[in-house]
Amino acid sequence: MENTIKRAHSLTIKGETTITGVTQVISMEGKEVRVAIGDKELCLTGDGFAAEKLSIEEGVLVLGGEVREVKYLAKAEAKSLLKRLFK
């Protein structure tokens, strides 16, 4: 069983974008950033994303770039290899 670190999180978009409560960076591309925040995912879409600061120990991600959309998603359950093979 996986232990999930539960932290309060915040999202501040003011010049730069600051996300607190980050437990994992799932993906980071120029137009989309996905991070795990407790039992959910936060998905940001926009342009020109670049990490200015990342500290998983502190749970902080600071991004440069323009945010156009913010979505909260339920975290996908990890499926075992057998479940994926015998779908």
NUZA-117063 format. One record per atom (N, C-alpha, C, CB): residue number from 1; z, x, y; atom name. Coordinates in pm, whole numbers, always signed. Glycine has a CB too. Layout:
! NUZA-117063
resi,zz,xx,yy,name
NUM,Z,X,Y,CA
...
***
This chain:
! NUZA-117063
resi,zz,xx,yy,name
1,+0,+84,-117,N
1,+0,+0,+0,CA
1,+0,+89,+124,C
1,+122,-96,+0,CB
2,-84,+56,+219,N
2,-98,+134,+341,CA
2,+5,+90,+444,C
2,-241,+120,+397,CB
3,+69,+186,+508,N
3,+162,+155,+616,CA
3,+86,+148,+746,C
3,+276,+259,+624,CB
4,+103,+40,+819,N
4,+38,+24,+948,CA
4,+142,+44,+1057,C
4,-31,-114,+961,CB
5,+110,+135,+1149,N
5,+200,+158,+1262,CA
5,+178,+45,+1361,C
5,+175,+298,+1328,CB
6,+284,-24,+1396,N
6,+272,-134,+1492,CA
6,+323,-86,+1627,C
6,+351,-258,+1444,CB
7,+235,-90,+1724,N
7,+268,-53,+1861,CA
7,+216,-161,+1953,C
7,+208,+87,+1898,CB
8,+282,-178,+2064,N
8,+227,-265,+2167,CA
8,+106,-192,+2223,C
8,+332,-298,+2281,CB
9,+9,-266,+2272,N
9,-107,-199,+2329,CA
9,-139,-258,+2466,C
9,-228,-212,+2236,CB
10,-216,-181,+2541,N
10,-263,-230,+2670,CA
10,-404,-178,+2694,C
10,-168,-185,+2785,CB
11,-477,-248,+2778,N
11,-612,-212,+2816,CA
11,-620,-220,+2967,C
11,-719,-304,+2747,CB
12,-653,-109,+3031,N
12,-665,-105,+3177,CA
12,-804,-55,+3211,C
12,-555,-15,+3241,CB
13,-878,-134,+3288,N
13,-1012,-96,+3331,CA
13,-1009,-85,+3483,C
13,-1122,-198,+3282,CB
14,-1000,+37,+3531,N
14,-991,+61,+3674,CA
14,-1046,+201,+3699,C
14,-843,+46,+3728,CB
15,-1175,+210,+3728,N
15,-1238,+341,+3740,CA
15,-1265,+399,+3603,C
15,-1152,+436,+3822,CB
16,-1160,+436,+3533,N
16,-1170,+478,+3394,CA
16,-1100,+372,+3308,C
16,-1106,+621,+3372,CB
17,-1129,+374,+3180,N
17,-1069,+276,+3089,CA
17,-960,+345,+3008,C
17,-1177,+214,+2995,CB
18,-839,+288,+3011,N
18,-726,+343,+2937,CA
18,-681,+240,+2834,C
18,-610,+381,+3032,CB
19,-673,+284,+2709,N
19,-626,+199,+2600,CA
19,-503,+267,+2542,C
19,-737,+176,+2490,CB
20,-392,+193,+2533,N
20,-272,+245,+2467,CA
20,-249,+167,+2338,C
20,-148,+235,+2561,CB
21,-169,+222,+2248,N
21,-142,+158,+2120,CA
21,-248,+190,+2015,C
21,-132,+9,+2138,CB
22,-332,+289,+2042,N
22,-441,+326,+1951,CA
22,-384,+398,+1830,C
22,-546,+414,+2024,CB
23,-420,+351,+1710,N
23,-376,+418,+1588,CA
23,-490,+493,+1520,C
23,-318,+317,+1492,CB
24,-616,+459,+1555,N
24,-731,+526,+1495,CA
24,-854,+497,+1579,C
24,-752,+480,+1348,CB
25,-941,+597,+1594,N
25,-1073,+575,+1654,CA
25,-1169,+553,+1538,C
25,-1119,+698,+1746,CB
26,-1225,+434,+1529,N
26,-1313,+398,+1419,CA
26,-1454,+451,+1444,C
26,-1316,+244,+1399,CB
27,-1505,+429,+1565,N
27,-1636,+484,+1602,CA
27,-1643,+497,+1753,C
27,-1751,+395,+1548,CB
28,-1723,+596,+1796,N
28,-1743,+616,+1939,CA
28,-1886,+662,+1959,C
28,-1641,+719,+1998,CB
29,-1963,+577,+2021,N
29,-2102,+607,+2052,CA
29,-2121,+582,+2200,C
29,-2201,+521,+1966,CB
30,-2235,+616,+2253,N
30,-2261,+600,+2396,CA
30,-2245,+459,+2446,C
30,-2397,+648,+2427,CB
31,-2277,+359,+2361,N
31,-2274,+219,+2404,CA
31,-2165,+135,+2340,C
31,-2405,+156,+2376,CB
32,-2091,+190,+2242,N
32,-1987,+112,+2176,CA
32,-1873,+202,+2130,C
32,-2045,+36,+2057,CB
33,-1752,+153,+2151,N
33,-1631,+221,+2105,CA
33,-1549,+120,+2027,C
33,-1550,+283,+2225,CB
34,-1503,+160,+1906,N
34,-1415,+76,+1825,CA
34,-1289,+154,+1793,C
34,-1485,+28,+1694,CB
35,-1174,+93,+1822,N
35,-1046,+156,+1792,CA
35,-958,+58,+1717,C
35,-977,+206,+1921,CB
36,-871,+111,+1632,N
36,-772,+29,+1564,CA
36,-647,+26,+1650,C
36,-740,+85,+1421,CB
37,-595,-94,+1668,N
37,-470,-115,+1741,CA
37,-383,-206,+1655,C
37,-495,-178,+1885,CB
38,-298,-144,+1575,N
38,-216,-222,+1483,CA
38,-301,-286,+1375,C
38,-137,-329,+1558,CB
39,-294,-418,+1362,N
39,-368,-487,+1257,CA
39,-499,-548,+1308,C
39,-282,-595,+1197,CB
40,-546,-504,+1425,N
40,-671,-553,+1482,CA
40,-758,-435,+1525,C
40,-643,-645,+1602,CB
41,-884,-467,+1556,N
41,-975,-370,+1614,CA
41,-1009,-415,+1754,C
41,-1104,-353,+1528,CB
42,-1026,-319,+1842,N
42,-1072,-345,+1978,CA
42,-1210,-285,+1989,C
42,-973,-287,+2086,CB
43,-1309,-365,+2027,N
43,-1447,-320,+2040,CA
43,-1489,-332,+2186,C
43,-1542,-403,+1947,CB
44,-1528,-220,+2244,N
44,-1577,-217,+2381,CA
44,-1725,-185,+2378,C
44,-1499,-112,+2467,CB
45,-1805,-260,+2452,N
45,-1947,-228,+2466,CA
45,-1977,-206,+2613,C
45,-2036,-339,+2407,CB
46,-2073,-118,+2637,N
46,-2109,-84,+2774,CA
46,-2205,+33,+2774,C
46,-1985,-51,+2857,CB
47,-2194,+119,+2875,N
47,-2285,+233,+2888,CA
47,-2209,+360,+2921,C
47,-2389,+205,+2996,CB
48,-2260,+471,+2865,N
48,-2212,+604,+2902,CA
48,-2070,+636,+2862,C
48,-2224,+620,+3045,CB
49,-2021,+583,+2751,N
49,-1884,+612,+2710,CA
49,-1866,+759,+2674,C
49,-1843,+523,+2591,CB
50,-1760,+817,+2723,N
50,-1722,+954,+2689,CA
50,-1570,+961,+2691,C
50,-1787,+1059,+2788,CB
51,-1513,+1023,+2587,N
51,-1367,+1035,+2580,CA
51,-1321,+1141,+2679,C
51,-1321,+1071,+2435,CB
52,-1232,+1102,+2769,N
52,-1174,+1197,+2863,CA
52,-1040,+1248,+2812,C
52,-1157,+1133,+3001,CB
53,-970,+1162,+2735,N
53,-843,+1202,+2673,CA
53,-826,+1121,+2545,C
53,-722,+1181,+2770,CB
54,-781,+1189,+2440,N
54,-750,+1120,+2315,CA
54,-626,+1184,+2255,C
54,-869,+1126,+2215,CB
55,-524,+1103,+2232,N
55,-403,+1149,+2165,CA
55,-355,+1038,+2073,C
55,-292,+1189,+2268,CB
56,-384,+1053,+1944,N
56,-340,+954,+1846,CA
56,-188,+955,+1836,C
56,-404,+982,+1707,CB
57,-127,+1074,+1851,N
57,+19,+1083,+1845,CA
57,+84,+997,+1955,C
57,+65,+1231,+1859,CB
58,+25,+999,+2074,N
58,+75,+917,+2185,CA
58,+13,+777,+2183,C
58,+45,+985,+2319,CB
59,-95,+760,+2107,N
59,-162,+630,+2101,CA
59,-246,+600,+2224,C
59,-62,+521,+2083,CB
60,-304,+704,+2287,N
60,-376,+686,+2413,CA
60,-520,+734,+2401,C
60,-305,+762,+2527,CB
61,-613,+651,+2451,N
61,-753,+688,+2465,CA
61,-795,+655,+2607,C
61,-842,+614,+2360,CB
62,-849,+754,+2678,N
62,-901,+734,+2813,CA
62,-1051,+758,+2806,C
62,-832,+829,+2918,CB
63,-1128,+660,+2854,N
63,-1274,+665,+2847,CA
63,-1336,+664,+2985,C
63,-1327,+549,+2766,CB
64,-1444,+741,+3000,N
64,-1530,+726,+3115,CA
64,-1645,+637,+3073,C
64,-1581,+865,+3168,CB
65,-1713,+577,+3167,N
65,-1826,+489,+3136,CA
65,-1801,+349,+3186,C
65,-1852,+487,+2986,CB
66,-1904,+266,+3173,N
66,-1898,+129,+3223,CA
66,-1874,+30,+3110,C
66,-2028,+94,+3297,CB
67,-1768,-50,+3120,N
67,-1735,-152,+3020,CA
67,-1804,-282,+3059,C
67,-1580,-172,+3008,CB
68,-1876,-340,+2963,N
68,-1942,-468,+2988,CA
68,-1880,-582,+2907,C
68,-2089,-458,+2955,CB
69,-1825,-548,+2790,N
69,-1770,-652,+2703,CA
69,-1652,-595,+2624,C
69,-1879,-707,+2607,CB
70,-1550,-680,+2605,N
70,-1432,-644,+2527,CA
70,-1412,-751,+2422,C
70,-1304,-628,+2618,CB
71,-1397,-708,+2294,N
71,-1374,-803,+2185,CA
71,-1260,-753,+2098,C
71,-1503,-822,+2100,CB
72,-1176,-845,+2056,N
72,-1074,-818,+1956,CA
72,-1126,-872,+1823,C
72,-936,-882,+1994,CB
73,-1119,-790,+1718,N
73,-1168,-828,+1587,CA
73,-1057,-813,+1484,C
73,-1291,-744,+1547,CB
74,-1060,-898,+1381,N
74,-967,-880,+1269,CA
74,-1011,-754,+1196,C
74,-965,-1005,+1173,CB
75,-916,-674,+1154,N
75,-948,-550,+1083,CA
75,-1003,-586,+945,C
75,-823,-459,+1070,CB
76,-1114,-525,+908,N
76,-1174,-550,+777,CA
76,-1088,-488,+669,C
76,-1319,-494,+771,CB
77,-1067,-563,+562,N
77,-990,-510,+449,CA
77,-1073,-408,+376,C
77,-947,-623,+354,CB
78,-1012,-298,+342,N
78,-1083,-196,+265,CA
78,-1104,-249,+123,C
78,-1003,-61,+263,CB
79,-1227,-245,+76,N
79,-1258,-293,-58,CA
79,-1267,-173,-151,C
79,-1391,-375,-61,CB
80,-1218,-192,-271,N
80,-1226,-84,-368,CA
80,-1371,-65,-411,C
80,-1136,-114,-491,CB
81,-1399,+49,-466,N
81,-1534,+80,-512,CA
81,-1581,-21,-616,C
81,-1540,+222,-570,CB
82,-1493,-60,-707,N
82,-1532,-156,-811,CA
82,-1566,-292,-752,C
82,-1420,-171,-912,CB
83,-1491,-337,-654,N
83,-1520,-467,-591,CA
83,-1656,-463,-521,C
83,-1408,-505,-490,CB
84,-1688,-348,-458,N
84,-1817,-338,-391,CA
84,-1932,-332,-491,C
84,-1819,-216,-300,CB
85,-1911,-268,-604,N
85,-2016,-255,-705,CA
85,-2044,-387,-775,C
85,-1977,-150,-807,CB
86,-1939,-466,-804,N
86,-1953,-590,-878,CA
86,-1938,-712,-789,C
86,-1851,-596,-989,CB
87,-2005,-711,-679,N
87,-2004,-819,-581,CA
87,-2057,-948,-638,C
87,-2085,-781,-461,CB
***
